[in-house]
């Protein structure tokens, strides 16, 4: 009788160990990374109920849809998402076409798709991240403009492409290397546009280009340097230069 009891107790111990091992295995197998394909809401979720084939959620939201990230392209005909675009983990402030079906994007983010990118990236026409183009800005990019083989970037950064650049820079569109162009803005650059060989910059700076006093707006000419054009701006009778 004693031997039978010992056998039963031994069997129960083994069963408990197996169950504990299974519990640990299940816990270890559970991923801590949310599934990308699961839709998200625009407000708090306060209740969740699961049935065999449906999850019901309730809360303070008015929309449920795909988790798109900080920037997405839309089909011009249907308005639908183009799903080949990689998810941007952060905010996109600026986006310009690269002329070959892809895009240069700038903002405040640290990853595009599965690729680490700090605030600026190049997305190819097939939706993949350009692995060879990585200027690696130290902080936010607010504006982008493309002219030929050069990408101009404005923002709130102090280095880009491994070089010291204050808030404005020119980047090789193929290699991602920063050019010698260095206007050295004293404050944030929020807007850039290009007309022919002339570059216009706007922001919260008080000096830019060879330390010339320029409040908030400047024009760079066609000499290929960071010297600003010698012009003046008049706004409602108040002179700024």
Secondary structure, DSSP 8 states (H G I E B T S, - for coil): -HHHHHHHHHHHHHHHHHHHHHHHHHHHHS-SS--TTS-EESS-EEEEEE-SS-EEEEES-S-EE---BS---B-TTT--B-TTS--EEEEEEEEEE-SSS-EEEEEEEEEETTEE-SSEEEE-TTS-B-TT-----SS-EEEEEEETTEEEEEES-SEETTEE-SSEEEEETTT--B-S-----SS-EEEEEEETTEEEEEES-SB-STT-B--SEEEE-SSSSS-B----EEETTEEE-
